[in-house]
Amino acid sequence: MLSAESTASRNQEGRGPFFFVLSTLVSAIIGSTLAACGYQFRVEGAGPTIGGAVAASSQGPPPRLVIRPLINGSFEPNLEARYTNYIREEFSAGSGAQVVPESAMADLVLTGQILSVIVPTLSFSPTATLESRTEVVVMVRVEDARSRNVVWSQVVKGASEFFITPDLQFNRALQNRAIEQAGRFVAADLAARFLLQLETGALTKQASAAPAPMSR
């Protein structure tokens, strides 16, 4: 038995290098044959997406966008400058557009208005308010800089909660902070919605579908 096992082991060891060289040679021949016939194995594109939809991508350079100061239509003073800055920051970071100053040549112009700021009560005791919330509503619209046609408009609401303390001055500071936070939520929401419109080509469709201004 030992002699038979030793003989089989030597036969396998003897055939090992031969089969390795033979398999390598066959693989090389098959690869060169496929290449000569023009067969190429290549993966292109962004690959499959969830739901089977093809991801749309905007072609060409990003649109140049001017963001004009918002109009404050609420009873809360001095919000227009801060909210305009929040929108400029968010659009510069993640809207897909290039935010440019008013003096630059622009493709699109964004204007808007702070419609309302309210502070409803969330919770209270028989003697005092315990928690409140700031709710801010902002409306914006984007126009084509050349035709003045509206290509996108949106109304969004942002909210932020804060607790009420016995200190009235500190409560006002908390309320101001909540109003600022709600404004940042509004700006981020608007930038995300604009990016979606830009990536799906909806802005281009709106601009092409809008009638050209009549010449006088």
TORPA-4810 file (N, C-alpha, C, O; in nm, 3 decimals):
<nodes>
NODE_1_0.082_-0.121_0.000_0.000_0.000_0.000_0.086_0.126_0.000_0.058_0.222_-0.072_M
NODE_2_0.189_0.125_0.081_0.278_0.240_0.087_0.345_0.262_-0.047_0.361_0.376_-0.090_L
NODE_3_0.384_0.151_-0.114_0.451_0.164_-0.243_0.356_0.221_-0.347_0.397_0.304_-0.429_S
NODE_4_0.229_0.176_-0.346_0.133_0.227_-0.444_0.104_0.374_-0.420_0.098_0.452_-0.515_A
NODE_5_0.087_0.414_-0.292_0.062_0.555_-0.262_0.180_0.642_-0.301_0.162_0.752_-0.352_E
NODE_6_0.303_0.592_-0.279_0.421_0.670_-0.314_0.430_0.687_-0.464_0.468_0.794_-0.513_S
NODE_7_0.396_0.581_-0.539_0.402_0.589_-0.685_0.300_0.689_-0.737_0.331_0.768_-0.827_T
NODE_8_0.175_0.688_-0.681_0.072_0.783_-0.725_0.112_0.925_-0.693_0.087_1.018_-0.771_A
NODE_9_0.175_0.942_-0.576_0.218_1.077_-0.538_0.324_1.129_-0.632_0.322_1.246_-0.669_S
NODE_10_0.419_1.040_-0.674_0.524_1.083_-0.766_0.467_1.115_-0.903_0.513_1.207_-0.971_R
NODE_11_0.363_1.038_-0.945_0.301_1.065_-1.075_0.232_1.201_-1.073_0.242_1.277_-1.170_N
NODE_12_0.162_1.233_-0.961_0.097_1.363_-0.953_0.197_1.476_-0.951_0.176_1.580_-1.013_Q
NODE_13_0.308_1.454_-0.880_0.409_1.560_-0.877_0.473_1.578_-1.013_0.510_1.690_-1.051_E
NODE_14_0.487_1.470_-1.087_0.546_1.480_-1.220_0.453_1.550_-1.317_0.499_1.625_-1.403_G
NODE_15_0.320_1.525_-1.304_0.227_1.588_-1.395_0.194_1.732_-1.356_0.145_1.808_-1.439_R
NODE_16_0.221_1.771_-1.230_0.182_1.904_-1.183_0.238_2.016_-1.268_0.159_2.097_-1.317_G
NODE_17_0.369_2.028_-1.289_0.424_2.138_-1.371_0.373_2.134_-1.513_0.349_2.238_-1.574_P
NODE_18_0.357_2.010_-1.568_0.313_2.000_-1.707_0.172_2.055_-1.725_0.145_2.129_-1.819_F
NODE_19_0.081_2.018_-1.633_-0.055_2.068_-1.643_-0.063_2.218_-1.618_-0.144_2.286_-1.680_F
NODE_20_0.019_2.270_-1.529_0.021_2.415_-1.504_0.062_2.491_-1.628_-0.001_2.591_-1.665_F
NODE_21_0.170_2.445_-1.695_0.217_2.511_-1.817_0.114_2.499_-1.927_0.091_2.594_-2.001_V
NODE_22_0.051_2.381_-1.937_-0.048_2.359_-2.041_-0.171_2.449_-2.022_-0.221_2.507_-2.119_L
NODE_23_-0.219_2.462_-1.897_-0.336_2.546_-1.872_-0.305_2.693_-1.897_-0.391_2.766_-1.947_S
NODE_24_-0.185_2.737_-1.862_-0.145_2.875_-1.887_-0.140_2.905_-2.037_-0.184_3.010_-2.082_T
NODE_25_-0.085_2.809_-2.114_-0.075_2.825_-2.258_-0.213_2.832_-2.323_-0.235_2.913_-2.412_L
NODE_26_-0.306_2.747_-2.278_-0.441_2.748_-2.333_-0.511_2.879_-2.301_-0.579_2.935_-2.388_V
NODE_27_-0.496_2.930_-2.179_-0.558_3.058_-2.142_-0.504_3.172_-2.227_-0.580_3.259_-2.269_S
NODE_28_-0.374_3.171_-2.252_-0.314_3.277_-2.333_-0.366_3.272_-2.476_-0.392_3.375_-2.537_A
NODE_29_-0.380_3.149_-2.530_-0.429_3.135_-2.667_-0.572_3.184_-2.678_-0.607_3.254_-2.774_I
NODE_30_-0.659_3.148_-2.580_-0.798_3.191_-2.583_-0.808_3.344_-2.573_-0.887_3.406_-2.644_I
NODE_31_-0.728_3.404_-2.483_-0.732_3.549_-2.466_-0.689_3.622_-2.593_-0.751_3.720_-2.632_G
NODE_32_-0.581_3.573_-2.657_-0.534_3.639_-2.779_-0.633_3.622_-2.893_-0.647_3.710_-2.977_S
NODE_33_-0.701_3.506_-2.896_-0.800_3.483_-3.001_-0.919_3.577_-2.988_-0.965_3.633_-3.087_T
NODE_34_-0.970_3.595_-2.863_-1.082_3.686_-2.841_-1.044_3.830_-2.873_-1.125_3.904_-2.929_L
NODE_35_-0.923_3.869_-2.838_-0.879_4.005_-2.868_-0.866_4.027_-3.017_-0.901_4.134_-3.068_A
NODE_36_-0.816_3.923_-3.091_-0.802_3.935_-3.235_-0.937_3.943_-3.305_-0.950_4.008_-3.408_A
NODE_37_-1.037_3.877_-3.248_-1.171_3.879_-3.308_-1.249_4.005_-3.273_-1.359_4.026_-3.325_C
NODE_38_-1.193_4.089_-3.188_-1.260_4.214_-3.155_-1.346_4.209_-3.032_-1.416_4.306_-3.003_G
NODE_39_-1.345_4.099_-2.957_-1.425_4.089_-2.835_-1.354_4.162_-2.722_-1.236_4.137_-2.695_Y
NODE_40_-1.426_4.252_-2.657_-1.373_4.324_-2.542_-1.477_4.324_-2.432_-1.596_4.346_-2.458_Q
NODE_41_-1.434_4.300_-2.312_-1.522_4.299_-2.197_-1.501_4.429_-2.120_-1.394_4.452_-2.064_F
NODE_42_-1.603_4.513_-2.120_-1.589_4.647_-2.064_-1.719_4.686_-1.995_-1.828_4.652_-2.041_R
NODE_43_-1.706_4.756_-1.883_-1.822_4.807_-1.809_-1.818_4.958_-1.816_-1.720_5.021_-1.777_V
NODE_44_-1.925_5.018_-1.865_-1.932_5.162_-1.879_-2.056_5.215_-1.811_-2.149_5.140_-1.781_E
NODE_45_-2.057_5.345_-1.786_-2.175_5.408_-1.728_-2.172_5.405_-1.577_-2.079_5.354_-1.515_G
NODE_46_-2.278_5.464_-1.518_-2.287_5.476_-1.372_-2.340_5.352_-1.306_-2.343_5.344_-1.183_A
NODE_47_-2.383_5.252_-1.386_-2.434_5.129_-1.327_-2.580_5.140_-1.293_-2.641_5.246_-1.310_G
NODE_48_-2.639_5.031_-1.243_-2.783_5.032_-1.213_-2.814_5.119_-1.093_-2.730_5.137_-1.004_P
NODE_49_-2.935_5.172_-1.090_-2.981_5.252_-0.978_-3.102_5.185_-0.915_-3.163_5.098_-0.977_T
NODE_50_-3.136_5.225_-0.795_-3.249_5.167_-0.724_-3.377_5.199_-0.800_-3.404_5.315_-0.832_I
NODE_51_-3.455_5.097_-0.827_-3.579_5.115_-0.900_-3.564_5.103_-1.050_-3.663_5.108_-1.123_G
NODE_52_-3.439_5.088_-1.098_-3.418_5.069_-1.240_-3.415_5.196_-1.322_-3.403_5.190_-1.444_G
NODE_53_-3.426_5.312_-1.258_-3.427_5.438_-1.331_-3.285_5.478_-1.367_-3.191_5.450_-1.293_A
NODE_54_-3.272_5.541_-1.480_-3.141_5.588_-1.525_-3.116_5.726_-1.467_-3.197_5.817_-1.484_V
NODE_55_-3.003_5.743_-1.398_-2.970_5.870_-1.336_-2.938_5.973_-1.443_-2.854_5.950_-1.530_A
NODE_56_-3.005_6.086_-1.435_-2.982_6.193_-1.533_-2.872_6.284_-1.484_-2.862_6.312_-1.364_A
NODE_57_-2.791_6.330_-1.573_-2.681_6.419_-1.537_-2.685_6.538_-1.630_-2.707_6.525_-1.750_S
NODE_58_-2.663_6.656_-1.573_-2.665_6.777_-1.652_-2.540_6.786_-1.736_-2.431_6.751_-1.691_S
NODE_59_-2.556_6.832_-1.859_-2.446_6.846_-1.951_-2.402_6.991_-1.954_-2.482_7.083_-1.935_Q
NODE_60_-2.273_7.011_-1.976_-2.221_7.145_-1.988_-2.189_7.206_-1.853_-2.203_7.141_-1.749_G
NODE_61_-2.146_7.331_-1.854_-2.109_7.400_-1.729_-2.231_7.430_-1.644_-2.342_7.436_-1.696_P
NODE_62_-2.212_7.449_-1.513_-2.326_7.482_-1.427_-2.383_7.619_-1.461_-2.308_7.707_-1.504_P
NODE_63_-2.512_7.638_-1.443_-2.570_7.770_-1.471_-2.522_7.874_-1.371_-2.502_7.843_-1.253_P
NODE_64_-2.503_7.994_-1.418_-2.462_8.104_-1.331_-2.588_8.167_-1.273_-2.680_8.207_-1.345_R
NODE_65_-2.590_8.176_-1.140_-2.711_8.217_-1.068_-2.683_8.340_-0.982_-2.589_8.342_-0.903_L
NODE_66_-2.765_8.442_-0.999_-2.763_8.559_-0.913_-2.873_8.545_-0.809_-2.988_8.517_-0.843_V
NODE_67_-2.839_8.564_-0.682_-2.937_8.557_-0.574_-2.954_8.698_-0.518_-2.863_8.754_-0.456_I
NODE_68_-3.069_8.754_-0.540_-3.097_8.889_-0.493_-3.150_8.887_-0.350_-3.202_8.784_-0.306_R
NODE_69_-3.137_8.996_-0.277_-3.184_8.999_-0.138_-3.333_8.968_-0.128_-3.413_9.014_-0.209_P
NODE_70_-3.367_8.890_-0.027_-3.507_8.857_-0.005_-3.584_8.979_0.046_-3.526_9.071_0.103_L
NODE_71_-3.714_8.977_0.022_-3.804_9.078_0.078_-3.864_9.022_0.206_-3.914_8.909_0.207_I
NODE_72_-3.859_9.099_0.311_-3.911_9.054_0.440_-4.056_9.097_0.453_-4.085_9.215_0.475_N
NODE_73_-4.148_9.001_0.439_-4.289_9.031_0.454_-4.345_8.988_0.588_-4.466_8.986_0.607_G
NODE_74_-4.257_8.953_0.682_-4.300_8.910_0.815_-4.292_9.026_0.913_-4.247_9.135_0.879_S
NODE_75_-4.337_9.000_1.035_-4.329_9.100_1.141_-4.198_9.089_1.220_-4.176_9.165_1.314_F
NODE_76_-4.112_8.996_1.181_-3.982_8.980_1.248_-3.880_9.065_1.175_-3.856_9.040_1.057_E
NODE_77_-3.820_9.164_1.238_-3.731_9.256_1.167_-3.593_9.196_1.140_-3.547_9.104_1.208_P
NODE_78_-3.529_9.252_1.037_-3.387_9.227_1.008_-3.358_9.080_0.977_-3.252_9.030_1.014_N
NODE_79_-3.448_9.012_0.910_-3.424_8.874_0.871_-3.374_8.861_0.727_-3.310_8.762_0.692_L
NODE_80_-3.405_8.960_0.645_-3.380_8.945_0.502_-3.233_8.925_0.470_-3.199_8.845_0.383_E
NODE_81_-3.144_8.997_0.539_-3.001_8.986_0.509_-2.947_8.849_0.551_-2.872_8.786_0.477_A
NODE_82_-2.986_8.804_0.670_-2.937_8.674_0.718_-2.991_8.560_0.633_-2.916_8.470_0.596_R
NODE_83_-3.118_8.563_0.601_-3.176_8.456_0.522_-3.120_8.454_0.380_-3.100_8.347_0.322_Y
NODE_84_-3.094_8.570_0.325_-3.031_8.575_0.192_-2.892_8.514_0.196_-2.854_8.440_0.104_T
NODE_85_-2.816_8.543_0.300_-2.683_8.483_0.313_-2.691_8.333_0.330_-2.608_8.260_0.274_N
NODE_86_-2.788_8.283_0.407_-2.804_8.138_0.421_-2.830_8.073_0.286_-2.772_7.968_0.256_Y
NODE_87_-2.916_8.133_0.206_-2.948_8.076_0.075_-2.826_8.079_-0.016_-2.802_7.984_-0.091_I
NODE_88_-2.749_8.187_-0.011_-2.629_8.194_-0.094_-2.528_8.088_-0.053_-2.465_8.026_-0.139_R
NODE_89_-2.513_8.066_0.077_-2.419_7.965_0.124_-2.462_7.825_0.080_-2.379_7.748_0.030_E
NODE_90_-2.589_7.793_0.096_-2.636_7.659_0.061_-2.634_7.637_-0.090_-2.599_7.528_-0.135_E
NODE_91_-2.671_7.737_-0.167_-2.669_7.722_-0.312_-2.527_7.713_-0.365_-2.501_7.643_-0.463_F
NODE_92_-2.434_7.783_-0.301_-2.294_7.773_-0.343_-2.237_7.635_-0.314_-2.151_7.586_-0.387_S
NODE_93_-2.286_7.572_-0.206_-2.230_7.445_-0.164_-2.294_7.325_-0.233_-2.225_7.228_-0.263_A
NODE_94_-2.425_7.330_-0.259_-2.488_7.206_-0.305_-2.610_7.220_-0.392_-2.700_7.137_-0.384_G
NODE_95_-2.618_7.323_-0.476_-2.735_7.338_-0.564_-2.705_7.301_-0.708_-2.796_7.291_-0.790_S
NODE_96_-2.577_7.281_-0.740_-2.540_7.254_-0.878_-2.523_7.378_-0.963_-2.488_7.367_-1.080_G
NODE_97_-2.549_7.495_-0.907_-2.534_7.621_-0.979_-2.412_7.696_-0.929_-2.364_7.672_-0.818_A
NODE_98_-2.362_7.785_-1.011_-2.252_7.873_-0.972_-2.310_8.008_-0.932_-2.360_8.082_-1.017_Q
NODE_99_-2.302_8.040_-0.804_-2.356_8.166_-0.755_-2.258_8.277_-0.789_-2.140_8.272_-0.755_V
NODE_100_-2.310_8.379_-0.858_-2.226_8.490_-0.902_-2.285_8.620_-0.850_-2.404_8.624_-0.816_V
NODE_101_-2.206_8.727_-0.841_-2.258_8.855_-0.794_-2.351_8.919_-0.896_-2.359_8.876_-1.011_P
NODE_102_-2.421_9.022_-0.850_-2.519_9.090_-0.934_-2.456_9.149_-1.060_-2.520_9.154_-1.165_E
NODE_103_-2.332_9.194_-1.049_-2.267_9.260_-1.163_-2.220_9.162_-1.270_-2.187_9.204_-1.381_S
NODE_104_-2.216_9.032_-1.239_-2.167_8.933_-1.335_-2.276_8.892_-1.432_-2.395_8.910_-1.407_A
NODE_105_-2.232_8.837_-1.545_-2.326_8.782_-1.643_-2.387_8.654_-1.586_-2.314_8.560_-1.552_M
NODE_106_-2.519_8.649_-1.577_-2.586_8.535_-1.514_-2.684_8.472_-1.612_-2.735_8.537_-1.703_A
NODE_107_-2.710_8.343_-1.590_-2.811_8.271_-1.667_-2.947_8.275_-1.597_-3.051_8.279_-1.662_D
NODE_108_-2.943_8.273_-1.463_-3.066_8.267_-1.385_-3.061_8.371_-1.274_-2.954_8.411_-1.228_L
NODE_109_-3.179_8.415_-1.231_-3.190_8.513_-1.123_-3.291_8.460_-1.022_-3.404_8.427_-1.058_V
NODE_110_-3.249_8.452_-0.895_-3.337_8.406_-0.788_-3.384_8.525_-0.705_-3.302_8.605_-0.658_L
NODE_111_-3.513_8.537_-0.688_-3.572_8.637_-0.600_-3.666_8.566_-0.504_-3.708_8.453_-0.530_T
NODE_112_-3.699_8.630_-0.394_-3.787_8.563_-0.298_-3.837_8.656_-0.190_-3.803_8.774_-0.184_G
NODE_113_-3.918_8.598_-0.103_-3.980_8.676_0.003_-4.002_8.587_0.125_-4.043_8.472_0.114_Q
NODE_114_-3.975_8.644_0.242_-4.009_8.579_0.369_-4.157_8.609_0.394_-4.194_8.723_0.423_I
NODE_115_-4.241_8.507_0.383_-4.385_8.529_0.391_-4.434_8.545_0.535_-4.517_8.631_0.562_L
NODE_116_-4.383_8.463_0.626_-4.433_8.469_0.764_-4.334_8.405_0.859_-4.255_8.318_0.823_S
NODE_117_-4.340_8.452_0.983_-4.266_8.393_1.096_-4.363_8.387_1.213_-4.410_8.491_1.260_V
NODE_118_-4.394_8.268_1.259_-4.484_8.254_1.373_-4.415_8.170_1.480_-4.325_8.092_1.451_I
NODE_119_-4.461_8.189_1.605_-4.401_8.118_1.719_-4.514_8.054_1.799_-4.558_8.110_1.900_V
NODE_120_-4.563_7.938_1.756_-4.671_7.872_1.831_-4.617_7.801_1.955_-4.499_7.767_1.963_P
NODE_121_-4.705_7.779_2.051_-4.671_7.709_2.174_-4.685_7.559_2.153_-4.784_7.512_2.096_T
NODE_122_-4.585_7.483_2.198_-4.589_7.339_2.188_-4.639_7.273_2.315_-4.721_7.181_2.310_L
NODE_123_-4.592_7.319_2.427_-4.634_7.261_2.555_-4.640_7.371_2.660_-4.568_7.471_2.652_S
NODE_124_-4.726_7.352_2.758_-4.743_7.453_2.862_-4.800_7.388_2.987_-4.857_7.279_2.984_F
NODE_125_-4.782_7.460_3.096_-4.839_7.420_3.225_-4.955_7.514_3.255_-4.980_7.607_3.178_S
NODE_126_-5.027_7.493_3.363_-5.136_7.586_3.397_-5.091_7.730_3.419_-5.173_7.822_3.416_P
NODE_127_-4.962_7.749_3.441_-4.915_7.884_3.473_-4.815_7.942_3.373_-4.789_8.062_3.375_T
NODE_128_-4.757_7.859_3.286_-4.650_7.911_3.200_-4.636_7.825_3.075_-4.682_7.711_3.070_A
NODE_129_-4.571_7.884_2.974_-4.536_7.811_2.852_-4.404_7.739_2.874_-4.310_7.796_2.929_T
NODE_130_-4.397_7.613_2.831_-4.278_7.533_2.853_-4.192_7.519_2.728_-4.069_7.516_2.737_L
NODE_131_-4.255_7.510_2.613_-4.180_7.489_2.488_-4.254_7.557_2.373_-4.377_7.552_2.365_E
NODE_132_-4.177_7.619_2.285_-4.234_7.685_2.168_-4.158_7.643_2.042_-4.056_7.575_2.049_S
NODE_133_-4.212_7.685_1.929_-4.151_7.651_1.801_-4.161_7.770_1.707_-4.263_7.839_1.704_R
NODE_134_-4.056_7.793_1.631_-4.059_7.895_1.527_-4.087_7.827_1.393_-4.025_7.727_1.359_T
NODE_135_-4.181_7.884_1.319_-4.214_7.834_1.186_-4.199_7.947_1.086_-4.260_8.053_1.100_E
NODE_136_-4.116_7.923_0.986_-4.083_8.025_0.887_-4.125_7.975_0.749_-4.096_7.861_0.713_V
NODE_137_-4.194_8.059_0.673_-4.237_8.025_0.537_-4.169_8.122_0.440_-4.177_8.244_0.456_V
NODE_138_-4.102_8.065_0.340_-4.028_8.145_0.242_-4.069_8.101_0.102_-4.083_7.981_0.075_V
NODE_139_-4.086_8.198_0.014_-4.119_8.171_-0.126_-4.006_8.226_-0.213_-3.962_8.339_-0.195_M
NODE_140_-3.960_8.145_-0.308_-3.859_8.191_-0.403_-3.903_8.155_-0.544_-3.985_8.066_-0.565_V
NODE_141_-3.848_8.226_-0.640_-3.868_8.192_-0.780_-3.741_8.223_-0.857_-3.665_8.314_-0.821_R
NODE_142_-3.718_8.148_-0.961_-3.600_8.162_-1.045_-3.645_8.199_-1.186_-3.731_8.133_-1.244_V
NODE_143_-3.586_8.305_-1.238_-3.619_8.353_-1.372_-3.500_8.337_-1.465_-3.384_8.343_-1.423_E
NODE_144_-3.530_8.316_-1.591_-3.427_8.322_-1.693_-3.380_8.466_-1.708_-3.461_8.557_-1.725_D
NODE_145_-3.249_8.486_-1.702_-3.195_8.622_-1.702_-3.222_8.695_-1.833_-3.228_8.818_-1.833_A
NODE_146_-3.237_8.624_-1.942_-3.257_8.690_-2.072_-3.405_8.712_-2.103_-3.445_8.821_-2.141_R
NODE_147_-3.484_8.607_-2.087_-3.625_8.617_-2.124_-3.715_8.665_-2.011_-3.829_8.706_-2.035_S
NODE_148_-3.666_8.662_-1.887_-3.742_8.699_-1.768_-3.858_8.602_-1.740_-3.948_8.634_-1.662_R
NODE_149_-3.855_8.486_-1.802_-3.959_8.386_-1.777_-3.926_8.308_-1.650_-3.810_8.276_-1.624_N
NODE_150_-4.028_8.279_-1.571_-4.009_8.201_-1.448_-3.990_8.055_-1.484_-4.078_7.994_-1.545_V
NODE_151_-3.875_7.998_-1.446_-3.846_7.859_-1.476_-3.863_7.768_-1.355_-3.866_7.645_-1.368_V
NODE_152_-3.873_7.828_-1.234_-3.890_7.745_-1.114_-3.938_7.834_-1.001_-3.890_7.946_-0.984_W
NODE_153_-4.033_7.784_-0.923_-4.080_7.855_-0.804_-4.109_7.752_-0.695_-4.146_7.638_-0.724_S
NODE_154_-4.091_7.794_-0.571_-4.107_7.700_-0.460_-4.141_7.776_-0.333_-4.089_7.885_-0.308_Q
NODE_155_-4.229_7.717_-0.252_-4.261_7.766_-0.119_-4.222_7.657_-0.020_-4.267_7.543_-0.032_V
NODE_156_-4.138_7.691_0.077_-4.092_7.593_0.175_-4.111_7.650_0.316_-4.121_7.771_0.336_V
NODE_157_-4.117_7.559_0.411_-4.132_7.597_0.551_-4.024_7.531_0.634_-3.996_7.412_0.618_K
NODE_158_-3.964_7.608_0.723_-3.866_7.556_0.818_-3.913_7.579_0.959_-3.981_7.677_0.987_G
NODE_159_-3.877_7.488_1.049_-3.920_7.499_1.188_-3.808_7.457_1.281_-3.722_7.376_1.246_A
NODE_160_-3.810_7.514_1.401_-3.712_7.480_1.504_-3.775_7.507_1.640_-3.841_7.609_1.661_S
NODE_161_-3.754_7.413_1.734_-3.814_7.424_1.867_-3.714_7.479_1.969_-3.593_7.471_1.951_E
NODE_162_-3.768_7.535_2.075_-3.683_7.581_2.185_-3.766_7.580_2.314_-3.888_7.592_2.312_F
NODE_163_-3.696_7.566_2.426_-3.760_7.562_2.557_-3.770_7.704_2.616_-3.689_7.791_2.586_F
NODE_164_-3.869_7.722_2.698_-3.892_7.850_2.764_-3.839_7.843_2.907_-3.863_7.747_2.980_I
NODE_165_-3.767_7.948_2.946_-3.710_7.957_3.080_-3.773_8.076_3.153_-3.842_8.156_3.091_T
NODE_166_-3.750_8.089_3.283_-3.800_8.207_3.356_-3.735_8.338_3.315_-3.788_8.445_3.344_P
NODE_167_-3.619_8.330_3.248_-3.547_8.451_3.207_-3.600_8.498_3.071_-3.581_8.430_2.970_D
NODE_168_-3.666_8.615_3.069_-3.725_8.664_2.945_-3.620_8.702_2.841_-3.639_8.679_2.721_L
NODE_169_-3.510_8.758_2.886_-3.405_8.796_2.793_-3.341_8.673_2.729_-3.312_8.672_2.610_Q
NODE_170_-3.321_8.570_2.809_-3.264_8.447_2.756_-3.364_8.378_2.661_-3.323_8.316_2.563_F
NODE_171_-3.492_8.389_2.691_-3.594_8.332_2.602_-3.589_8.398_2.464_-3.603_8.332_2.362_N
NODE_172_-3.568_8.529_2.464_-3.559_8.598_2.336_-3.437_8.552_2.257_-3.444_8.538_2.135_R
NODE_173_-3.327_8.529_2.327_-3.209_8.478_2.259_-3.233_8.338_2.202_-3.188_8.307_2.092_A
NODE_174_-3.303_8.255_2.278_-3.337_8.121_2.228_-3.429_8.128_2.107_-3.415_8.051_2.012_L
NODE_175_-3.523_8.221_2.110_-3.614_8.236_1.997_-3.539_8.284_1.873_-3.564_8.235_1.763_Q
NODE_176_-3.448_8.378_1.889_-3.368_8.426_1.776_-3.285_8.313_1.716_-3.272_8.300_1.594_N
NODE_177_-3.229_8.231_1.805_-3.151_8.117_1.758_-3.239_8.019_1.680_-3.196_7.966_1.578_R
NODE_178_-3.359_7.995_1.728_-3.451_7.905_1.658_-3.491_7.961_1.522_-3.504_7.887_1.425_A
NODE_179_-3.511_8.091_1.515_-3.544_8.154_1.386_-3.429_8.139_1.287_-3.450_8.111_1.169_I
NODE_180_-3.307_8.158_1.335_-3.191_8.139_1.249_-3.181_7.994_1.202_-3.153_7.968_1.085_E
NODE_181_-3.203_7.899_1.293_-3.196_7.758_1.257_-3.302_7.723_1.154_-3.275_7.648_1.060_Q
NODE_182_-3.422_7.775_1.171_-3.528_7.750_1.073_-3.491_7.807_0.937_-3.521_7.746_0.834_A
NODE_183_-3.427_7.923_0.936_-3.383_7.981_0.810_-3.279_7.896_0.739_-3.279_7.886_0.617_G
NODE_184_-3.189_7.835_0.815_-3.089_7.746_0.756_-3.155_7.620_0.699_-3.115_7.570_0.594_R
NODE_185_-3.257_7.569_0.768_-3.331_7.455_0.716_-3.398_7.491_0.583_-3.396_7.412_0.489_F
NODE_186_-3.456_7.610_0.577_-3.521_7.655_0.454_-3.420_7.664_0.341_-3.447_7.618_0.230_V
NODE_187_-3.304_7.723_0.367_-3.203_7.738_0.263_-3.153_7.604_0.212_-3.137_7.586_0.092_A
NODE_188_-3.128_7.510_0.303_-3.082_7.377_0.262_-3.189_7.304_0.181_-3.156_7.237_0.083_A
NODE_189_-3.315_7.317_0.220_-3.424_7.255_0.147_-3.436_7.312_0.006_-3.453_7.237_-0.090_D
NODE_190_-3.426_7.443_-0.006_-3.434_7.506_-0.137_-3.319_7.462_-0.228_-3.340_7.436_-0.347_L
NODE_191_-3.198_7.455_-0.174_-3.084_7.414_-0.255_-3.099_7.270_-0.304_-3.067_7.240_-0.419_A
NODE_192_-3.149_7.182_-0.217_-3.169_7.042_-0.256_-3.276_7.029_-0.363_-3.261_6.952_-0.457_A
NODE_193_-3.385_7.104_-0.349_-3.492_7.099_-0.449_-3.445_7.157_-0.584_-3.480_7.105_-0.690_R
NODE_194_-3.366_7.263_-0.579_-3.313_7.321_-0.703_-3.219_7.222_-0.772_-3.224_7.207_-0.894_F
NODE_195_-3.135_7.155_-0.695_-3.043_7.057_-0.752_-3.120_6.944_-0.821_-3.080_6.899_-0.928_L
NODE_196_-3.229_6.900_-0.760_-3.311_6.795_-0.822_-3.368_6.842_-0.955_-3.367_6.767_-1.053_L
NODE_197_-3.418_6.965_-0.958_-3.472_7.019_-1.083_-3.363_7.030_-1.189_-3.388_7.005_-1.307_Q
NODE_198_-3.244_7.068_-1.147_-3.135_7.085_-1.242_-3.089_6.951_-1.298_-3.063_6.939_-1.417_L
NODE_199_-3.078_6.849_-1.212_-3.030_6.719_-1.255_-3.129_6.647_-1.345_-3.088_6.572_-1.434_E
NODE_200_-3.257_6.668_-1.323_-3.359_6.602_-1.405_-3.389_6.678_-1.534_-3.466_6.631_-1.617_T
NODE_201_-3.328_6.795_-1.552_-3.352_6.874_-1.672_-3.480_6.952_-1.672_-3.520_7.007_-1.775_G
NODE_202_-3.548_6.960_-1.555_-3.676_7.031_-1.550_-3.659_7.180_-1.575_-3.747_7.242_-1.636_A
NODE_203_-3.550_7.239_-1.532_-3.528_7.382_-1.555_-3.513_7.412_-1.703_-3.566_7.511_-1.753_L
NODE_204_-3.441_7.326_-1.774_-3.424_7.345_-1.917_-3.556_7.331_-1.991_-3.584_7.406_-2.085_T
NODE_205_-3.637_7.234_-1.948_-3.767_7.214_-2.012_-3.858_7.335_-1.989_-3.929_7.378_-2.079_K
NODE_206_-3.854_7.389_-1.866_-3.937_7.505_-1.837_-3.893_7.626_-1.918_-3.977_7.703_-1.967_Q
NODE_207_-3.762_7.643_-1.933_-3.712_7.757_-2.008_-3.747_7.747_-2.156_-3.780_7.847_-2.219_A
NODE_208_-3.741_7.625_-2.211_-3.773_7.608_-2.353_-3.923_7.614_-2.378_-3.966_7.655_-2.486_S
NODE_209_-4.004_7.574_-2.278_-4.148_7.575_-2.296_-4.208_7.714_-2.278_-4.315_7.742_-2.331_A
NODE_210_-4.140_7.800_-2.202_-4.194_7.934_-2.178_-4.191_8.016_-2.304_-4.094_8.011_-2.379_A
NODE_211_-4.297_8.094_-2.331_-4.299_8.175_-2.453_-4.199_8.289_-2.447_-4.174_8.345_-2.340_P
NODE_212_-4.143_8.321_-2.559_-4.045_8.431_-2.565_-4.118_8.564_-2.549_-4.233_8.577_-2.592_A
NODE_213_-4.055_8.664_-2.487_-4.120_8.794_-2.467_-4.145_8.862_-2.600_-4.064_8.852_-2.692_P
NODE_214_-4.259_8.933_-2.610_-4.295_9.001_-2.735_-4.214_9.129_-2.749_-4.197_9.204_-2.653_M
NODE_215_-4.166_9.151_-2.866_-4.089_9.273_-2.893_-4.183_9.390_-2.916_-4.289_9.375_-2.977_S
NODE_216_-4.144_9.503_-2.869_-4.226_9.623_-2.882_-4.169_9.714_-2.991_-4.224_9.821_-3.018_R
</nodes>
